[in-house]
Amino acid sequence: MAGEVEDPYKWKRGFSREQASDYCAISIDKVKRAIRWNELPAKRHGRDIILFREDLDAWMESWETV
């Protein structure tokens, strides 16, 4: 459809904290806090922290509706 913006993360499964904050449209500090407080599952691969799309989607679904 004309005018629609392509999802830059359409085929992506693993996200960095920065990409996760962009995907969820929130600050990186909120992502870091959610990981620290065990609200958002994350995996460590060496020095990298990876967040999975399924976990991000489930986490956003748990947010309170206003």
C-alpha positions as CSV (number, residue, x, y, z in Angstrom):
1,M,0.0,0.0,0.0
2,A,1.3,3.4,-0.9
3,G,2.6,5.5,2.0
4,E,3.3,2.6,4.3
5,V,6.7,2.6,6.0
6,E,8.6,-0.7,5.8
7,D,9.4,-2.3,9.2
8,P,13.2,-2.1,9.5
9,Y,13.1,-5.0,12.0
10,K,10.7,-7.2,9.9
11,W,13.2,-10.1,9.6
12,K,15.2,-9.5,12.7
13,R,14.9,-11.9,15.7
14,G,17.6,-10.7,18.1
15,F,18.0,-7.1,19.2
16,S,20.6,-5.1,21.0
17,R,19.4,-2.9,23.8
18,E,19.6,0.1,21.5
19,Q,17.6,-1.6,18.8
20,A,15.1,-2.9,21.4
21,S,14.5,0.6,22.6
22,D,13.9,1.8,19.1
23,Y,11.6,-1.2,18.4
24,C,9.5,-0.5,21.5
25,A,9.7,3.3,21.1
26,I,11.0,3.8,24.6
27,S,14.2,5.0,26.1
28,I,17.2,2.7,26.4
29,D,17.2,3.4,30.1
30,K,13.8,1.8,30.4
31,V,15.0,-1.2,28.5
32,K,18.1,-1.5,30.8
33,R,15.9,-1.1,33.9
34,A,13.5,-3.8,32.7
35,I,16.4,-6.2,32.2
36,R,18.0,-5.4,35.5
37,W,14.6,-5.9,37.3
38,N,14.0,-9.2,35.4
39,E,10.9,-7.8,33.7
40,L,12.5,-8.5,30.3
41,P,14.4,-11.6,29.5
42,A,17.8,-11.1,27.9
43,K,20.7,-13.4,26.9
44,R,24.4,-12.6,27.1
45,H,26.6,-13.6,24.2
46,G,30.1,-12.6,25.2
47,R,30.0,-8.9,25.8
48,D,26.7,-8.5,23.9
49,I,23.2,-8.5,25.4
50,I,20.6,-9.9,23.1
51,L,16.8,-9.5,23.4
52,F,14.4,-11.6,21.3
53,R,11.5,-10.2,19.4
54,E,9.1,-12.7,21.1
55,D,10.1,-11.5,24.5
56,L,9.9,-7.8,23.5
57,D,6.4,-8.3,22.1
58,A,5.2,-10.2,25.2
59,W,6.7,-7.5,27.4
60,M,4.9,-4.7,25.5
61,E,1.6,-6.7,25.7
62,S,1.9,-6.7,29.5
63,W,2.0,-2.9,29.6
64,E,-1.0,-1.1,31.1
65,T,-3.4,0.4,28.6
66,V,-4.2,4.1,29.1
